[in-house]
């Protein structure tokens, strides 16, 4: 799994002009799933994200986690995170998992985030055309790939 995590003041996602997910202070996560991903990746990544110390403490130092600030989470599926751009100008998405693999893993990842955070996780609509808005706080943007855990 590959994720792009953005610390946000707020974020929302629209499908057909309707808000389907919306958060205040917390993280907006773009989630890309590939064929070799497993439930273990979901668990590891959810724990890592909830424990990342990327929020400011009282001294303005990034020293607090999502859990400590009681932040919110918006998780949006994005297969294009696995784009291959080595050849030509048209990206290849051959590494992105097909829906029969990615849909259950995406839902498992959201469930892991809910378990770790103790809060309901807002989401987009898998496979839909989505309009994502956010205010990146900092900016703070972090990329994590479960294939590079060590």
C-alpha positions as a Markdown table, in Angstrom:
| # | Residue | x | y | z |
|---|---|---|---|---|
| 1 | Unk | 0.0 | 0.0 | 0.0 |
| 2 | Unk | 1.1 | 3.5 | -0.7 |
| 3 | Unk | -0.4 | 6.5 | 1.0 |
| 4 | Unk | 0.0 | 10.2 | 0.8 |
| 5 | Unk | -0.8 | 11.8 | 4.2 |
| 6 | Unk | -1.5 | 15.5 | 4.4 |
| 7 | Unk | -2.0 | 17.3 | 7.7 |
| 8 | Unk | -5.1 | 19.4 | 7.2 |
| 9 | Unk | -7.1 | 22.2 | 8.9 |
| 10 | Unk | -10.0 | 20.8 | 7.0 |
| 11 | Unk | -10.8 | 18.6 | 4.0 |
| 12 | Unk | -13.8 | 17.4 | 2.0 |
| 13 | Unk | -14.7 | 15.2 | -0.9 |
| 14 | Unk | -17.6 | 15.6 | -3.3 |
| 15 | Unk | -19.2 | 13.1 | -5.7 |
| 16 | Unk | -21.7 | 14.5 | -8.1 |
| 17 | Unk | -21.7 | 17.9 | -6.2 |
| 18 | Unk | -22.6 | 16.1 | -2.9 |
| 19 | Unk | -20.3 | 16.1 | 0.1 |
| 20 | Unk | -19.6 | 12.5 | 0.9 |
| 21 | Unk | -16.8 | 13.0 | 3.4 |
| 22 | Unk | -15.7 | 16.0 | 5.4 |
| 23 | Unk | -13.3 | 16.6 | 8.3 |
| 24 | Unk | -11.8 | 19.4 | 10.4 |
| 25 | Unk | -8.3 | 19.2 | 12.0 |
| 26 | Unk | -6.6 | 16.0 | 11.2 |
| 27 | Unk | -5.2 | 14.1 | 8.2 |
| 28 | Unk | -6.4 | 13.5 | 4.6 |
| 29 | Unk | -5.0 | 10.2 | 3.3 |
| 30 | Unk | -4.8 | 9.2 | -0.4 |
| 31 | Unk | -4.7 | 5.4 | -0.5 |
| 32 | Unk | -3.2 | 3.3 | -3.4 |
| 33 | Unk | -3.5 | -0.5 | -3.2 |
| 34 | Unk | -1.5 | -3.0 | -5.3 |
| 35 | Unk | -2.0 | -6.7 | -5.8 |
| 36 | Unk | 0.5 | -7.9 | -3.2 |
| 37 | Unk | -1.0 | -5.9 | -0.4 |
| 38 | Unk | -2.5 | -7.7 | 2.6 |
| 39 | Unk | -4.4 | -7.1 | 5.8 |
| 40 | Unk | -1.0 | -7.0 | 7.6 |
| 41 | Unk | -0.2 | -3.9 | 5.5 |
| 42 | Unk | -3.6 | -2.3 | 6.5 |
| 43 | Unk | -2.9 | -2.9 | 10.2 |
| 44 | Unk | 0.8 | -1.7 | 10.1 |
| 45 | Unk | -0.1 | 1.4 | 8.2 |
| 46 | Unk | -3.1 | 2.4 | 10.4 |
| 47 | Unk | -0.9 | 2.1 | 13.5 |
| 48 | Unk | 1.9 | 4.1 | 11.9 |
| 49 | Unk | -0.4 | 6.9 | 10.7 |
| 50 | Unk | -2.2 | 7.3 | 14.0 |
| 51 | Unk | 1.1 | 7.4 | 15.8 |
| 52 | Unk | 3.0 | 9.8 | 13.5 |
| 53 | Unk | 4.1 | 12.9 | 15.5 |
| 54 | Unk | 3.2 | 15.5 | 12.9 |
| 55 | Unk | 1.1 | 17.9 | 14.9 |
| 56 | Unk | 2.4 | 20.9 | 16.8 |
| 57 | Unk | 2.8 | 20.8 | 20.6 |
| 58 | Unk | 2.5 | 24.0 | 22.8 |
| 59 | Unk | 6.0 | 25.0 | 21.6 |
| 60 | Unk | 5.2 | 24.8 | 17.9 |
| 61 | Unk | 7.2 | 21.6 | 17.5 |
| 62 | Unk | 5.8 | 18.6 | 15.6 |
| 63 | Unk | 5.6 | 16.4 | 18.6 |
| 64 | Unk | 2.0 | 15.2 | 18.9 |
| 65 | Unk | 0.2 | 12.4 | 17.1 |
| 66 | Unk | -3.2 | 12.3 | 15.6 |
| 67 | Unk | -4.4 | 10.4 | 18.6 |
| 68 | Unk | -3.1 | 13.0 | 21.0 |
| 69 | Unk | -4.8 | 15.9 | 19.3 |
| 70 | Unk | -8.0 | 13.8 | 18.7 |
| 71 | Unk | -7.8 | 14.6 | 15.0 |
| 72 | Unk | -10.1 | 13.4 | 12.3 |
| 73 | Unk | -9.3 | 11.2 | 9.2 |
| 74 | Unk | -10.5 | 11.4 | 5.6 |
| 75 | Unk | -9.3 | 8.4 | 3.5 |
| 76 | Unk | -9.7 | 8.5 | -0.2 |
| 77 | Unk | -8.9 | 5.6 | -2.6 |
| 78 | Unk | -6.5 | 6.7 | -5.4 |
| 79 | Unk | -5.2 | 4.0 | -7.8 |
| 80 | Unk | -3.0 | 6.6 | -9.6 |
| 81 | Unk | -0.5 | 6.5 | -6.7 |
| 82 | Unk | 0.8 | 3.3 | -8.4 |
| 83 | Unk | 1.4 | 5.0 | -11.8 |
| 84 | Unk | 4.5 | 3.9 | -13.7 |
| 85 | Unk | 5.9 | 6.7 | -15.7 |
| 86 | Unk | 9.3 | 5.2 | -16.8 |
| 87 | Unk | 8.3 | 4.7 | -20.5 |
| 88 | Unk | 6.5 | 7.2 | -22.6 |
| 89 | Unk | 4.2 | 9.9 | -21.5 |
| 90 | Unk | 1.1 | 7.9 | -20.7 |
| 91 | Unk | 1.2 | 6.5 | -17.2 |
| 92 | Unk | 0.7 | 2.8 | -16.7 |
| 93 | Unk | -1.4 | 1.5 | -13.8 |
| 94 | Unk | -0.5 | -2.1 | -14.1 |
| 95 | Unk | 0.7 | -2.2 | -10.5 |
| 96 | Unk | -2.6 | -0.9 | -9.1 |
| 97 | Unk | -4.9 | -3.7 | -7.8 |
| 98 | Unk | -8.1 | -4.5 | -9.6 |
| 99 | Unk | -11.4 | -3.7 | -7.7 |
| 100 | Unk | -11.8 | -7.3 | -6.5 |
| 101 | Unk | -8.6 | -6.9 | -4.5 |
| 102 | Unk | -8.6 | -3.2 | -3.8 |
| 103 | Unk | -12.2 | -2.7 | -2.6 |
| 104 | Unk | -12.0 | -5.2 | 0.3 |
| 105 | Unk | -8.5 | -4.0 | 1.3 |
| 106 | Unk | -9.6 | -0.4 | 1.2 |
| 107 | Unk | -12.5 | -1.1 | 3.5 |
| 108 | Unk | -10.2 | -3.2 | 5.8 |
| 109 | Unk | -7.8 | -0.2 | 5.9 |
| 110 | Unk | -10.6 | 2.1 | 6.9 |
| 111 | Unk | -11.7 | -0.3 | 9.6 |
| 112 | Unk | -8.1 | -0.5 | 10.9 |
| 113 | Unk | -7.9 | 3.3 | 11.0 |
| 114 | Unk | -11.2 | 3.4 | 12.9 |
| 115 | Unk | -10.0 | 0.8 | 15.4 |
| 116 | Unk | -6.6 | 2.7 | 16.0 |
| 117 | Unk | -8.1 | 6.1 | 16.2 |
| 118 | Unk | -11.3 | 5.3 | 18.1 |
| 119 | Unk | -13.2 | 7.5 | 15.6 |
| 120 | Unk | -15.3 | 7.1 | 12.5 |
| 121 | Unk | -13.2 | 7.7 | 9.4 |
| 122 | Unk | -14.7 | 9.8 | 6.6 |
| 123 | Unk | -14.2 | 8.4 | 3.1 |
| 124 | Unk | -14.7 | 9.2 | -0.5 |
| 125 | Unk | -16.7 | 6.8 | -2.9 |
| 126 | Unk | -14.5 | 4.1 | -4.3 |
| 127 | Unk | -14.2 | 4.2 | -8.1 |
| 128 | Unk | -16.2 | 7.5 | -8.4 |
| 129 | Unk | -15.0 | 10.7 | -9.9 |
| 130 | Unk | -14.3 | 12.8 | -6.8 |
| 131 | Unk | -13.5 | 16.4 | -6.2 |
| 132 | Unk | -11.2 | 16.8 | -3.2 |
| 133 | Unk | -10.6 | 20.1 | -1.3 |
| 134 | Unk | -8.2 | 20.6 | 1.5 |
| 135 | Unk | -6.2 | 23.1 | 3.4 |
| 136 | Unk | -2.8 | 21.6 | 3.9 |
| 137 | Unk | -1.6 | 22.8 | 7.3 |
| 138 | Unk | 2.1 | 23.5 | 7.3 |
| 139 | Unk | 2.2 | 22.3 | 4.6 |
| 140 | Unk | 2.9 | 18.8 | 5.9 |
| 141 | Unk | 2.8 | 16.0 | 3.4 |
| 142 | Unk | 4.2 | 12.5 | 4.0 |
| 143 | Unk | 4.4 | 9.5 | 1.7 |
| 144 | Unk | 4.6 | 6.0 | 3.1 |
| 145 | Unk | 4.8 | 2.7 | 1.2 |
| 146 | Unk | 4.4 | -0.6 | 3.1 |
| 147 | Unk | 6.9 | -2.1 | 0.7 |
| 148 | Unk | 9.6 | 0.1 | 2.4 |
| 149 | Unk | 8.8 | -0.7 | 6.1 |
| 150 | Unk | 12.4 | -1.3 | 7.0 |
